[in-house]
Amino acid sequence: MIVTTLRSATTVSGPEGIAREWRSLARRGMLFSECESIDHLVLHPGAELTTCPPARVATVWYVIRGRCRMLGPDGSVRHRLGDNDLALVPPGVEVKLSATDITHLLAIVTLSDTVARSLPPRLPCMEFPADEPLGRDIVR
């Protein structure tokens, strides 16, 4: 588990000195699912973020707070996103986000359906000896 605060975020300045903040909340190996990563990002007004994930992952962009635009390859506005909006980006599709004010985002990267279907079944298990207090409660 990663526990972090906004003060510990990595800050990256863009070409015009416009800040983008990024913090990893979880990475594969920490999650028991087809989830690759969960990240929290803060884009400051005018900041842009371009992502081009590999063909094996899809990305969910969730706007916690703020406003941004999702731009096409030619720079045209494809979608306007605001508080509580969500955009699902298919595997391998390039996305450019442009903040119009301070925008807090969650990026949830998951394996594509094709990749997930090829994985062996996995089930979480928690085994406790029946003679331990916690085990007795679970076994009943």
N, CA, C and O atoms as CSV, one atom per row, in Angstrom:
chain,resi,resn,atom,element,x,y,z
A,1,MET,N,N,0.835,-1.167,0.000
A,1,MET,CA,C,0.000,0.000,0.000
A,1,MET,C,C,0.890,1.244,0.000
A,1,MET,O,O,1.894,1.301,0.711
A,2,ILE,N,N,0.517,2.221,-0.792
A,2,ILE,CA,C,1.219,3.498,-0.805
A,2,ILE,C,C,0.294,4.511,-0.140
A,2,ILE,O,O,-0.863,4.662,-0.532
A,3,VAL,N,N,0.810,5.190,0.853
A,3,VAL,CA,C,0.062,6.275,1.490
A,3,VAL,C,C,0.841,7.544,1.220
A,3,VAL,O,O,2.039,7.611,1.497
A,4,THR,N,N,0.180,8.541,0.687
A,4,THR,CA,C,0.875,9.745,0.277
A,4,THR,C,C,-0.017,10.961,0.468
A,4,THR,O,O,-1.221,10.822,0.688
A,5,THR,N,N,0.560,12.138,0.387
A,5,THR,CA,C,-0.207,13.379,0.450
A,5,THR,C,C,0.148,14.215,-0.762
A,5,THR,O,O,1.127,13.934,-1.453
A,6,LEU,N,N,-0.633,15.226,-1.018
A,6,LEU,CA,C,-0.374,16.094,-2.162
A,6,LEU,C,C,0.990,16.757,-2.044
A,6,LEU,O,O,1.637,17.036,-3.053
A,7,ARG,N,N,1.429,17.011,-0.812
A,7,ARG,CA,C,2.732,17.644,-0.630
A,7,ARG,C,C,3.874,16.769,-1.113
A,7,ARG,O,O,4.962,17.267,-1.401
A,8,SER,N,N,3.629,15.454,-1.205
A,8,SER,CA,C,4.701,14.571,-1.641
A,8,SER,C,C,4.620,14.244,-3.133
A,8,SER,O,O,5.366,13.397,-3.624
A,9,ALA,N,N,3.728,14.905,-3.845
A,9,ALA,CA,C,3.597,14.643,-5.274
A,9,ALA,C,C,4.833,15.119,-6.022
A,9,ALA,O,O,5.515,16.058,-5.611
A,10,THR,N,N,5.098,14.444,-7.127
A,10,THR,CA,C,6.171,14.875,-8.005
A,10,THR,C,C,5.626,16.014,-8.863
A,10,THR,O,O,4.556,15.875,-9.456
A,11,THR,N,N,6.329,17.118,-8.939
A,11,THR,CA,C,5.896,18.247,-9.759
A,11,THR,C,C,6.768,18.321,-11.000
A,11,THR,O,O,7.996,18.302,-10.919
A,12,VAL,N,N,6.119,18.404,-12.138
A,12,VAL,CA,C,6.821,18.489,-13.415
A,12,VAL,C,C,6.391,19.785,-14.075
A,12,VAL,O,O,5.197,20.061,-14.189
A,13,SER,N,N,7.349,20.576,-14.509
A,13,SER,CA,C,7.014,21.813,-15.207
A,13,SER,C,C,6.997,21.563,-16.703
A,13,SER,O,O,7.858,20.873,-17.248
A,14,GLY,N,N,5.997,22.139,-17.352
A,14,GLY,CA,C,5.891,22.022,-18.798
A,14,GLY,C,C,6.772,23.034,-19.496
A,14,GLY,O,O,7.538,23.749,-18.849
A,15,PRO,N,N,6.669,23.099,-20.820
A,15,PRO,CA,C,7.532,23.996,-21.596
A,15,PRO,C,C,7.436,25.469,-21.192
A,15,PRO,O,O,8.427,26.197,-21.256
A,16,GLU,N,N,6.245,25.908,-20.776
A,16,GLU,CA,C,6.076,27.307,-20.374
A,16,GLU,C,C,6.162,27.461,-18.862
A,16,GLU,O,O,5.780,28.503,-18.329
A,17,GLY,N,N,6.653,26.452,-18.165
A,17,GLY,CA,C,6.757,26.516,-16.712
A,17,GLY,C,C,5.452,26.233,-16.003
A,17,GLY,O,O,5.328,26.492,-14.807
A,18,ILE,N,N,4.461,25.697,-16.732
A,18,ILE,CA,C,3.161,25.382,-16.150
A,18,ILE,C,C,3.267,24.035,-15.442
A,18,ILE,O,O,3.741,23.058,-16.022
A,19,ALA,N,N,2.832,23.990,-14.209
A,19,ALA,CA,C,3.035,22.799,-13.384
A,19,ALA,C,C,2.009,21.704,-13.656
A,19,ALA,O,O,0.833,21.956,-13.919
A,20,ARG,N,N,2.516,20.479,-13.578
A,20,ARG,CA,C,1.693,19.274,-13.541
A,20,ARG,C,C,2.186,18.481,-12.337
A,20,ARG,O,O,3.392,18.329,-12.145
A,21,GLU,N,N,1.276,17.984,-11.540
A,21,GLU,CA,C,1.658,17.195,-10.367
A,21,GLU,C,C,1.144,15.775,-10.569
A,21,GLU,O,O,0.055,15.559,-11.101
A,22,TRP,N,N,1.956,14.805,-10.128
A,22,TRP,CA,C,1.604,13.411,-10.316
A,22,TRP,C,C,1.981,12.624,-9.076
A,22,TRP,O,O,3.020,12.872,-8.465
A,23,ARG,N,N,1.137,11.679,-8.709
A,23,ARG,CA,C,1.428,10.813,-7.567
A,23,ARG,C,C,0.834,9.436,-7.855
A,23,ARG,O,O,-0.321,9.317,-8.265
A,24,SER,N,N,1.637,8.405,-7.634
A,24,SER,CA,C,1.193,7.025,-7.801
A,24,SER,C,C,0.465,6.571,-6.547
A,24,SER,O,O,1.005,6.671,-5.445
A,25,LEU,N,N,-0.755,6.073,-6.704
A,25,LEU,CA,C,-1.507,5.552,-5.578
A,25,LEU,C,C,-1.381,4.038,-5.483
A,25,LEU,O,O,-1.382,3.484,-4.383
A,26,ALA,N,N,-1.273,3.367,-6.618
A,26,ALA,CA,C,-1.120,1.909,-6.636
A,26,ALA,C,C,-0.531,1.481,-7.967
A,26,ALA,O,O,-0.739,2.131,-8.992
A,27,ARG,N,N,0.203,0.385,-7.939
A,27,ARG,CA,C,0.825,-0.180,-9.134
A,27,ARG,C,C,0.532,-1.673,-9.171
A,27,ARG,O,O,0.229,-2.281,-8.145
A,28,ARG,N,N,0.622,-2.250,-10.348
A,28,ARG,CA,C,0.414,-3.682,-10.502
A,28,ARG,C,C,1.313,-4.429,-9.516
A,28,ARG,O,O,2.429,-3.987,-9.242
A,29,GLY,N,N,0.853,-5.519,-8.997
A,29,GLY,CA,C,1.582,-6.234,-7.967
A,29,GLY,C,C,1.054,-5.861,-6.596
A,29,GLY,O,O,1.167,-6.631,-5.642
A,30,MET,N,N,0.471,-4.659,-6.505
A,30,MET,CA,C,-0.146,-4.228,-5.254
A,30,MET,C,C,-1.653,-4.487,-5.338
A,30,MET,O,O,-2.364,-4.436,-4.334
A,31,LEU,N,N,-2.114,-4.761,-6.540
A,31,LEU,CA,C,-3.542,-4.917,-6.783
A,31,LEU,C,C,-3.823,-6.343,-7.225
A,31,LEU,O,O,-3.030,-6.931,-7.961
A,32,PHE,N,N,-4.920,-6.894,-6.793
A,32,PHE,CA,C,-5.285,-8.240,-7.213
A,32,PHE,C,C,-6.371,-8.093,-8.270
A,32,PHE,O,O,-7.540,-8.384,-8.018
A,33,SER,N,N,-5.978,-7.645,-9.443
A,33,SER,CA,C,-6.939,-7.420,-10.513
A,33,SER,C,C,-6.175,-7.198,-11.807
A,33,SER,O,O,-4.955,-7.351,-11.864
A,34,GLU,N,N,-6.904,-6.842,-12.822
A,34,GLU,CA,C,-6.280,-6.530,-14.108
A,34,GLU,C,C,-5.901,-5.054,-14.182
A,34,GLU,O,O,-5.678,-4.522,-15.269
A,35,CYS,N,N,-5.828,-4.410,-13.056
A,35,CYS,CA,C,-5.476,-2.995,-13.002
A,35,CYS,C,C,-3.955,-2.836,-13.011
A,35,CYS,O,O,-3.255,-3.453,-12.208
A,36,GLU,N,N,-3.459,-2.022,-13.905
A,36,GLU,CA,C,-2.022,-1.751,-13.995
A,36,GLU,C,C,-1.589,-0.686,-12.996
A,36,GLU,O,O,-0.567,-0.827,-12.325
A,37,SER,N,N,-2.383,0.384,-12.908
A,37,SER,CA,C,-1.994,1.473,-12.016
A,37,SER,C,C,-3.177,2.391,-11.741
A,37,SER,O,O,-4.152,2.445,-12.491
A,38,ILE,N,N,-3.045,3.111,-10.628
A,38,ILE,CA,C,-3.985,4.176,-10.279
A,38,ILE,C,C,-3.126,5.367,-9.885
A,38,ILE,O,O,-2.311,5.275,-8.966
A,39,ASP,N,N,-3.308,6.485,-10.580
A,39,ASP,CA,C,-2.509,7.682,-10.336
A,39,ASP,C,C,-3.417,8.873,-10.107
A,39,ASP,O,O,-4.515,8.954,-10.658
A,40,HIS,N,N,-2.939,9.797,-9.282
A,40,HIS,CA,C,-3.623,11.069,-9.060
A,40,HIS,C,C,-2.786,12.146,-9.732
A,40,HIS,O,O,-1.580,12.234,-9.503
A,41,LEU,N,N,-3.420,12.958,-10.556
A,41,LEU,CA,C,-2.718,14.027,-11.251
A,41,LEU,C,C,-3.413,15.352,-10.998
A,41,LEU,O,O,-4.631,15.411,-10.831
A,42,VAL,N,N,-2.630,16.397,-10.972
A,42,VAL,CA,C,-3.169,17.755,-10.888
A,42,VAL,C,C,-2.566,18.524,-12.051
A,42,VAL,O,O,-1.347,18.654,-12.170
A,43,LEU,N,N,-3.448,19.032,-12.911
A,43,LEU,CA,C,-3.007,19.874,-14.028
A,43,LEU,C,C,-3.391,21.308,-13.695
A,43,LEU,O,O,-4.538,21.592,-13.349
A,44,HIS,N,N,-2.429,22.198,-13.803
A,44,HIS,CA,C,-2.690,23.612,-13.542
A,44,HIS,C,C,-3.176,24.269,-14.832
A,44,HIS,O,O,-2.943,23.726,-15.912
A,45,PRO,N,N,-3.842,25.414,-14.753
A,45,PRO,CA,C,-4.389,26.062,-15.940
A,45,PRO,C,C,-3.342,26.193,-17.049
A,45,PRO,O,O,-2.234,26.680,-16.824
A,46,GLY,N,N,-3.716,25.749,-18.239
A,46,GLY,CA,C,-2.813,25.809,-19.391
A,46,GLY,C,C,-1.930,24.583,-19.544
A,46,GLY,O,O,-1.305,24.402,-20.590
A,47,ALA,N,N,-1.866,23.734,-18.519
A,47,ALA,CA,C,-1.034,22.527,-18.603
A,47,ALA,C,C,-1.662,21.533,-19.567
A,47,ALA,O,O,-2.885,21.413,-19.649
A,48,GLU,N,N,-0.814,20.826,-20.290
A,48,GLU,CA,C,-1.271,19.788,-21.200
A,48,GLU,C,C,-0.556,18.495,-20.871
A,48,GLU,O,O,0.596,18.496,-20.438
A,49,LEU,N,N,-1.254,17.396,-21.080
A,49,LEU,CA,C,-0.694,16.079,-20.839
A,49,LEU,C,C,-1.072,15.196,-22.013
A,49,LEU,O,O,-2.253,15.016,-22.309
A,50,THR,N,N,-0.067,14.645,-22.681
A,50,THR,CA,C,-0.313,13.742,-23.800
A,50,THR,C,C,0.075,12.341,-23.380
A,50,THR,O,O,1.171,12.116,-22.868
A,51,THR,N,N,-0.827,11.402,-23.597
A,51,THR,CA,C,-0.534,10.008,-23.277
A,51,THR,C,C,-0.827,9.143,-24.491
A,51,THR,O,O,-1.787,9.389,-25.220
A,52,CYS,N,N,-0.015,8.152,-24.701
A,52,CYS,CA,C,-0.252,7.168,-25.758
A,52,CYS,C,C,0.061,5.801,-25.173
A,52,CYS,O,O,1.184,5.309,-25.289
A,53,PRO,N,N,-0.940,5.188,-24.542
A,53,PRO,CA,C,-0.698,3.906,-23.884
A,53,PRO,C,C,-0.467,2.798,-24.904
A,53,PRO,O,O,-0.901,2.901,-26.051
A,54,PRO,N,N,0.214,1.742,-24.483
A,54,PRO,CA,C,0.394,0.601,-25.382
A,54,PRO,C,C,-0.949,-0.061,-25.693
A,54,PRO,O,O,-1.936,0.166,-24.994
A,55,ALA,N,N,-0.977,-0.863,-26.725
A,55,ALA,CA,C,-2.223,-1.494,-27.176
A,55,ALA,C,C,-2.783,-2.482,-26.155
A,55,ALA,O,O,-3.912,-2.947,-26.312
A,56,ARG,N,N,-2.024,-2.809,-25.117
A,56,ARG,CA,C,-2.515,-3.802,-24.156
A,56,ARG,C,C,-3.276,-3.189,-22.989
A,56,ARG,O,O,-3.811,-3.925,-22.160
A,57,VAL,N,N,-3.342,-1.846,-22.901
A,57,VAL,CA,C,-4.044,-1.222,-21.775
A,57,VAL,C,C,-5.067,-0.179,-22.227
A,57,VAL,O,O,-4.902,0.478,-23.255
A,58,ALA,N,N,-6.126,-0.051,-21.427
A,58,ALA,CA,C,-7.124,1.003,-21.597
A,58,ALA,C,C,-6.979,1.935,-20.399
A,58,ALA,O,O,-6.469,1.537,-19.351
A,59,THR,N,N,-7.430,3.177,-20.563
A,59,THR,CA,C,-7.301,4.148,-19.477
A,59,THR,C,C,-8.649,4.777,-19.179
A,59,THR,O,O,-9.386,5.166,-20.085
A,60,VAL,N,N,-8.958,4.870,-17.898
A,60,VAL,CA,C,-10.130,5.605,-17.440
A,60,VAL,C,C,-9.607,6.910,-16.851
A,60,VAL,O,O,-8.767,6.889,-15.951
A,61,TRP,N,N,-10.095,8.046,-17.350
A,61,TRP,CA,C,-9.766,9.359,-16.802
A,61,TRP,C,C,-10.989,9.843,-16.049
A,61,TRP,O,O,-12.057,10.018,-16.637
A,62,TYR,N,N,-10.838,10.061,-14.744
A,62,TYR,CA,C,-11.931,10.537,-13.907
A,62,TYR,C,C,-11.559,11.914,-13.368
A,62,TYR,O,O,-10.524,12.079,-12.722
A,63,VAL,N,N,-12.406,12.893,-13.637
A,63,VAL,CA,C,-12.167,14.255,-13.158
A,63,VAL,C,C,-12.767,14.369,-11.758
A,63,VAL,O,O,-13.987,14.371,-11.590
A,64,ILE,N,N,-11.907,14.461,-10.776
A,64,ILE,CA,C,-12.361,14.622,-9.395
A,64,ILE,C,C,-12.922,16.033,-9.211
A,64,ILE,O,O,-14.011,16.232,-8.672
A,65,ARG,N,N,-12.138,16.997,-9.678
A,65,ARG,CA,C,-12.515,18.402,-9.523
A,65,ARG,C,C,-11.780,19.200,-10.588
A,65,ARG,O,O,-10.612,18.940,-10.877
A,66,GLY,N,N,-12.463,20.162,-11.163
A,66,GLY,CA,C,-11.838,21.032,-12.154
A,66,GLY,C,C,-12.435,20.838,-13.537
A,66,GLY,O,O,-13.467,20.190,-13.711
A,67,ARG,N,N,-11.747,21.423,-14.519
A,67,ARG,CA,C,-12.202,21.340,-15.909
A,67,ARG,C,C,-11.013,21.166,-16.829
A,67,ARG,O,O,-9.960,21.773,-16.630
A,68,CYS,N,N,-11.191,20.330,-17.840
A,68,CYS,CA,C,-10.161,20.170,-18.860
A,68,CYS,C,C,-10.829,19.795,-20.173
A,68,CYS,O,O,-12.012,19.461,-20.224
A,69,ARG,N,N,-10.034,19.861,-21.227
A,69,ARG,CA,C,-10.518,19.491,-22.555
A,69,ARG,C,C,-9.732,18.286,-23.028
A,69,ARG,O,O,-8.533,18.176,-22.772
A,70,MET,N,N,-10.407,17.385,-23.716
A,70,MET,CA,C,-9.754,16.255,-24.357
A,70,MET,C,C,-9.621,16.630,-25.830
A,70,MET,O,O,-10.613,16.836,-26.529
A,71,LEU,N,N,-8.365,16.712,-26.282
A,71,LEU,CA,C,-8.094,17.179,-27.636
A,71,LEU,C,C,-7.784,16.026,-28.579
A,71,LEU,O,O,-7.222,15.008,-28.174
A,72,GLY,N,N,-8.156,16.199,-29.833
A,72,GLY,CA,C,-7.825,15.233,-30.871
A,72,GLY,C,C,-6.410,15.469,-31.377
A,72,GLY,O,O,-5.771,16.450,-30.997
A,73,PRO,N,N,-5.909,14.565,-32.244
A,73,PRO,CA,C,-4.549,14.703,-32.770
A,73,PRO,C,C,-4.299,16.031,-33.490
A,73,PRO,O,O,-3.167,16.511,-33.548
A,74,ASP,N,N,-5.374,16.622,-34.041
A,74,ASP,CA,C,-5.231,17.899,-34.755
A,74,ASP,C,C,-5.393,19.099,-33.822
A,74,ASP,O,O,-5.344,20.243,-34.274
A,75,GLY,N,N,-5.586,18.848,-32.511
A,75,GLY,CA,C,-5.738,19.935,-31.551
A,75,GLY,C,C,-7.175,20.377,-31.337
A,75,GLY,O,O,-7.442,21.242,-30.502
A,76,SER,N,N,-8.109,19.787,-32.090
A,76,SER,CA,C,-9.514,20.173,-31.920
A,76,SER,C,C,-10.069,19.570,-30.621
A,76,SER,O,O,-9.633,18.509,-30.173
A,77,VAL,N,N,-11.034,20.271,-30.037
A,77,VAL,CA,C,-11.639,19.808,-28.787
A,77,VAL,C,C,-12.607,18.671,-29.099
A,77,VAL,O,O,-13.590,18.856,-29.816
A,78,ARG,N,N,-12.313,17.485,-28.549
A,78,ARG,CA,C,-13.192,16.324,-28.731
A,78,ARG,C,C,-14.256,16.269,-27.642
A,78,ARG,O,O,-15.423,15.978,-27.906
A,79,HIS,N,N,-13.826,16.559,-26.395
A,79,HIS,CA,C,-14.748,16.512,-25.254
A,79,HIS,C,C,-14.318,17.551,-24.232
A,79,HIS,O,O,-13.135,17.865,-24.106
A,80,ARG,N,N,-15.293,18.079,-23.505
A,80,ARG,CA,C,-15.034,18.945,-22.360
A,80,ARG,C,C,-15.406,18.131,-21.118
A,80,ARG,O,O,-16.503,17.581,-21.024
A,81,LEU,N,N,-14.481,18.068,-20.180
A,81,LEU,CA,C,-14.696,17.284,-18.969
A,81,LEU,C,C,-14.691,18.195,-17.754
A,81,LEU,O,O,-13.905,19.139,-17.675
A,82,GLY,N,N,-15.580,17.903,-16.803
A,82,GLY,CA,C,-15.651,18.686,-15.575
A,82,GLY,C,C,-15.831,17.781,-14.376
A,82,GLY,O,O,-15.691,16.563,-14.481
A,83,ASP,N,N,-16.144,18.377,-13.231
A,83,ASP,CA,C,-16.322,17.631,-11.981
A,83,ASP,C,C,-17.111,16.342,-12.204
A,83,ASP,O,O,-18.193,16.357,-12.791
A,84,ASN,N,N,-16.557,15.230,-11.730
A,84,ASN,CA,C,-17.205,13.913,-11.758
A,84,ASN,C,C,-17.426,13.332,-13.147
A,84,ASN,O,O,-18.160,12.353,-13.287
A,85,ASP,N,N,-16.814,13.906,-14.176
A,85,ASP,CA,C,-16.902,13.313,-15.511
A,85,ASP,C,C,-15.873,12.201,-15.636
A,85,ASP,O,O,-14.840,12.199,-14.967
A,86,LEU,N,N,-16.188,11.258,-16.511
A,86,LEU,CA,C,-15.320,10.108,-16.713
A,86,LEU,C,C,-15.181,9.869,-18.212
A,86,LEU,O,O,-16.157,9.967,-18.957
A,87,ALA,N,N,-13.973,9.559,-18.646
A,87,ALA,CA,C,-13.735,9.226,-20.056
A,87,ALA,C,C,-12.991,7.902,-20.115
A,87,ALA,O,O,-11.966,7.729,-19.457
A,88,LEU,N,N,-13.505,6.976,-20.898
A,88,LEU,CA,C,-12.849,5.689,-21.106
A,88,LEU,C,C,-12.127,5.747,-22.446
A,88,LEU,O,O,-12.747,5.947,-23.490
A,89,VAL,N,N,-10.813,5.569,-22.402
A,89,VAL,CA,C,-9.996,5.646,-23.615
A,89,VAL,C,C,-9.563,4.234,-23.980
A,89,VAL,O,O,-8.897,3.565,-23.190
A,90,PRO,N,N,-9.936,3.773,-25.172
A,90,PRO,CA,C,-9.607,2.414,-25.579
A,90,PRO,C,C,-8.097,2.180,-25.685
A,90,PRO,O,O,-7.324,3.133,-25.779
A,91,PRO,N,N,-7.686,0.925,-25.669
A,91,PRO,CA,C,-6.259,0.593,-25.756
A,91,PRO,C,C,-5.581,1.227,-26.973
A,91,PRO,O,O,-6.113,1.226,-28.083
A,92,GLY,N,N,-4.387,1.767,-26.720
A,92,GLY,CA,C,-3.558,2.299,-27.792
A,92,GLY,C,C,-3.967,3.643,-28.365
A,92,GLY,O,O,-3.351,4.101,-29.328
A,93,VAL,N,N,-4.985,4.296,-27.808
A,93,VAL,CA,C,-5.459,5.575,-28.352
A,93,VAL,C,C,-4.758,6.732,-27.637
A,93,VAL,O,O,-4.768,6.816,-26.409
A,94,GLU,N,N,-4.150,7.622,-28.425
A,94,GLU,CA,C,-3.468,8.788,-27.864
A,94,GLU,C,C,-4.490,9.810,-27.395
A,94,GLU,O,O,-5.482,10.071,-28.074
A,95,VAL,N,N,-4.235,10.384,-26.223
A,95,VAL,CA,C,-5.119,11.400,-25.651
A,95,VAL,C,C,-4.279,12.585,-25.217
A,95,VAL,O,O,-3.187,12.428,-24.672
A,96,LYS,N,N,-4.806,13.774,-25.468
A,96,LYS,CA,C,-4.168,14.993,-24.975
A,96,LYS,C,C,-5.189,15.717,-24.116
A,96,LYS,O,O,-6.267,16.080,-24.587
A,97,LEU,N,N,-4.840,15.925,-22.845
A,97,LEU,CA,C,-5.700,16.663,-21.926
A,97,LEU,C,C,-5.128,18.060,-21.744
A,97,LEU,O,O,-3.916,18.229,-21.607
A,98,SER,N,N,-5.995,19.050,-21.744
A,98,SER,CA,C,-5.584,20.437,-21.574
A,98,SER,C,C,-6.453,21.054,-20.483
A,98,SER,O,O,-7.673,21.137,-20.628
A,99,ALA,N,N,-5.821,21.487,-19.383
A,99,ALA,CA,C,-6.562,22.032,-18.244
A,99,ALA,C,C,-6.983,23.472,-18.494
A,99,ALA,O,O,-6.200,24.289,-18.978
A,100,THR,N,N,-8.233,23.768,-18.155
A,100,THR,CA,C,-8.713,25.150,-18.245
A,100,THR,C,C,-8.718,25.820,-16.879
A,100,THR,O,O,-8.764,27.047,-16.788
A,101,ASP,N,N,-8.670,25.021,-15.814
A,101,ASP,CA,C,-8.429,25.528,-14.465
A,101,ASP,C,C,-7.721,24.416,-13.690
A,101,ASP,O,O,-7.383,23.390,-14.279
A,102,ILE,N,N,-7.491,24.588,-12.406
A,102,ILE,CA,C,-6.802,23.532,-11.653
A,102,ILE,C,C,-7.688,22.289,-11.680
A,102,ILE,O,O,-8.833,22.317,-11.229
A,103,THR,N,N,-7.142,21.205,-12.215
A,103,THR,CA,C,-7.911,19.988,-12.454
A,103,THR,C,C,-7.264,18.793,-11.762
A,103,THR,O,O,-6.109,18.458,-12.027
A,104,HIS,N,N,-8.022,18.157,-10.874
A,104,HIS,CA,C,-7.576,16.936,-10.198
A,104,HIS,C,C,-8.169,15.744,-10.940
A,104,HIS,O,O,-9.381,15.667,-11.140
A,105,LEU,N,N,-7.309,14.818,-11.344
A,105,LEU,CA,C,-7.727,13.655,-12.128
A,105,LEU,C,C,-7.260,12.365,-11.482
A,105,LEU,O,O,-6.234,12.337,-10.801
A,106,LEU,N,N,-8.011,11.302,-11.695
A,106,LEU,CA,C,-7.539,9.952,-11.420
A,106,LEU,C,C,-7.354,9.281,-12.768
A,106,LEU,O,O,-8.241,9.336,-13.621
A,107,ALA,N,N,-6.211,8.649,-12.965
A,107,ALA,CA,C,-5.967,7.844,-14.153
A,107,ALA,C,C,-5.922,6.394,-13.698
A,107,ALA,O,O,-5.056,6.006,-12.915
A,108,ILE,N,N,-6.851,5.605,-14.190
A,108,ILE,CA,C,-6.915,4.184,-13.844
A,108,ILE,C,C,-6.601,3.409,-15.118
A,108,ILE,O,O,-7.374,3.424,-16.076
A,109,VAL,N,N,-5.458,2.734,-15.114
A,109,VAL,CA,C,-4.996,2.007,-16.299
A,109,VAL,C,C,-5.250,0.522,-16.072
A,109,VAL,O,O,-4.790,-0.055,-15.086
A,110,THR,N,N,-5.992,-0.092,-17.001
A,110,THR,CA,C,-6.346,-1.504,-16.883
A,110,THR,C,C,-5.882,-2.273,-18.114
A,110,THR,O,O,-5.684,-1.702,-19.186
A,111,LEU,N,N,-5.715,-3.571,-17.936
A,111,LEU,CA,C,-5.389,-4.408,-19.081
A,111,LEU,C,C,-6.572,-4.440,-20.030
A,111,LEU,O,O,-7.722,-4.369,-19.596
A,112,SER,N,N,-6.297,-4.546,-21.318
A,112,SER,CA,C,-7.377,-4.636,-22.293
A,112,SER,C,C,-8.119,-5.955,-22.108
A,112,SER,O,O,-7.590,-6.893,-21.512
A,113,ASP,N,N,-9.314,-6.020,-22.609
A,113,ASP,CA,C,-10.127,-7.225,-22.502
A,113,ASP,C,C,-9.409,-8.430,-23.126
A,113,ASP,O,O,-9.451,-9.533,-22.582
A,114,THR,N,N,-8.760,-8.212,-24.257
A,114,THR,CA,C,-8.046,-9.301,-24.939
A,114,THR,C,C,-6.953,-9.876,-24.043
A,114,THR,O,O,-6.811,-11.094,-23.940
A,115,VAL,N,N,-6.189,-9.012,-23.402
A,115,VAL,CA,C,-5.112,-9.468,-22.519
A,115,VAL,C,C,-5.698,-10.120,-21.269
A,115,VAL,O,O,-5.235,-11.182,-20.852
A,116,ALA,N,N,-6.710,-9.496,-20.668
A,116,ALA,CA,C,-7.303,-10.022,-19.439
A,116,ALA,C,C,-7.886,-11.423,-19.653
A,116,ALA,O,O,-7.775,-12.281,-18.777
A,117,ARG,N,N,-8.499,-11.652,-20.801
A,117,ARG,CA,C,-9.091,-12.969,-21.080
A,117,ARG,C,C,-8.036,-14.060,-21.234
A,117,ARG,O,O,-8.330,-15.241,-21.050
A,118,SER,N,N,-6.809,-13.667,-21.572
A,118,SER,CA,C,-5.760,-14.670,-21.761
A,118,SER,C,C,-5.072,-15.053,-20.445
A,118,SER,O,O,-4.281,-15.996,-20.415
A,119,LEU,N,N,-5.364,-14.341,-19.375
A,119,LEU,CA,C,-4.749,-14.642,-18.078
A,119,LEU,C,C,-5.430,-15.839,-17.415
A,119,LEU,O,O,-6.626,-16.061,-17.608
A,120,PRO,N,N,-4.674,-16.603,-16.640
A,120,PRO,CA,C,-5.317,-17.707,-15.909
A,120,PRO,C,C,-6.244,-17.134,-14.839
A,120,PRO,O,O,-6.020,-16.024,-14.356
A,121,PRO,N,N,-7.283,-17.883,-14.467
A,121,PRO,CA,C,-8.180,-17.388,-13.420
A,121,PRO,C,C,-7.416,-17.198,-12.113
A,121,PRO,O,O,-6.549,-17.995,-11.753
A,122,ARG,N,N,-7.758,-16.141,-11.429
A,122,ARG,CA,C,-7.120,-15.868,-10.131
A,122,ARG,C,C,-8.214,-15.550,-9.134
A,122,ARG,O,O,-9.135,-14.786,-9.423
A,123,LEU,N,N,-8.105,-16.131,-7.989
A,123,LEU,CA,C,-9.058,-15.872,-6.920
A,123,LEU,C,C,-8.293,-15.504,-5.664
A,123,LEU,O,O,-7.350,-16.200,-5.289
A,124,PRO,N,N,-8.684,-14.418,-5.006
A,124,PRO,CA,C,-8.010,-14.102,-3.742
A,124,PRO,C,C,-8.376,-15.152,-2.703
A,124,PRO,O,O,-9.506,-15.639,-2.675
A,125,CYS,N,N,-7.441,-15.488,-1.872
A,125,CYS,CA,C,-7.755,-16.443,-0.821
A,125,CYS,C,C,-7.123,-15.972,0.483
A,125,CYS,O,O,-6.030,-15.406,0.505
A,126,MET,N,N,-7.828,-16.219,1.534
A,126,MET,CA,C,-7.327,-15.910,2.864
A,126,MET,C,C,-7.560,-17.150,3.701
A,126,MET,O,O,-8.689,-17.438,4.097
A,127,GLU,N,N,-6.507,-17.871,3.966
A,127,GLU,CA,C,-6.636,-19.094,4.761
A,127,GLU,C,C,-6.100,-18.841,6.159
A,127,GLU,O,O,-5.013,-18.292,6.335
A,128,PHE,N,N,-6.879,-19.250,7.145
A,128,PHE,CA,C,-6.494,-19.107,8.530
A,128,PHE,C,C,-6.688,-20.455,9.214
A,128,PHE,O,O,-7.700,-21.118,8.988
A,129,PRO,N,N,-5.752,-20.864,10.032
A,129,PRO,CA,C,-5.966,-22.101,10.808
A,129,PRO,C,C,-7.209,-21.958,11.667
A,129,PRO,O,O,-7.439,-20.911,12.274
A,130,ALA,N,N,-8.011,-23.014,11.716
A,130,ALA,CA,C,-9.279,-22.976,12.442
A,130,ALA,C,C,-9.105,-22.742,13.939
A,130,ALA,O,O,-10.047,-22.318,14.610
A,131,ASP,N,N,-7.908,-23.014,14.474
A,131,ASP,CA,C,-7.720,-22.837,15.914
A,131,ASP,C,C,-7.304,-21.416,16.294
A,131,ASP,O,O,-7.198,-21.115,17.483
A,132,GLU,N,N,-7.062,-20.522,15.305
A,132,GLU,CA,C,-6.747,-19.125,15.608
A,132,GLU,C,C,-8.038,-18.344,15.729
A,132,GLU,O,O,-9.017,-18.672,15.059
A,133,PRO,N,N,-8.068,-17.306,16.576
A,133,PRO,CA,C,-9.329,-16.551,16.764
A,133,PRO,C,C,-9.944,-16.051,15.468
A,133,PRO,O,O,-11.146,-16.211,15.257
A,134,LEU,N,N,-9.152,-15.454,14.602
A,134,LEU,CA,C,-9.696,-14.951,13.344
A,134,LEU,C,C,-10.178,-16.102,12.487
A,134,LEU,O,O,-11.228,-16.009,11.851
A,135,GLY,N,N,-9.419,-17.186,12.465
A,135,GLY,CA,C,-9.808,-18.366,11.686
A,135,GLY,C,C,-11.134,-18.948,12.155
A,135,GLY,O,O,-11.949,-19.354,11.326
A,136,ARG,N,N,-11.369,-18.999,13.449
A,136,ARG,CA,C,-12.639,-19.540,13.963
A,136,ARG,C,C,-13.813,-18.708,13.480
A,136,ARG,O,O,-14.860,-19.255,13.132
A,137,ASP,N,N,-13.650,-17.384,13.456
A,137,ASP,CA,C,-14.737,-16.518,13.008
A,137,ASP,C,C,-15.041,-16.724,11.528
A,137,ASP,O,O,-16.203,-16.676,11.125
A,138,ILE,N,N,-14.026,-16.950,10.726
A,138,ILE,CA,C,-14.221,-17.119,9.283
A,138,ILE,C,C,-14.798,-18.493,8.973
A,138,ILE,O,O,-15.656,-18.618,8.099
A,139,VAL,N,N,-14.346,-19.519,9.671
A,139,VAL,CA,C,-14.763,-20.886,9.388
A,139,VAL,C,C,-16.244,-21.107,9.708
A,139,VAL,O,O,-16.908,-21.906,9.049
A,140,ARG,N,N,-16.752,-20.414,10.700
A,140,ARG,CA,C,-18.153,-20.632,11.109
A,140,ARG,C,C,-19.133,-20.322,10.042
A,140,ARG,O,O,-20.338,-20.461,10.251
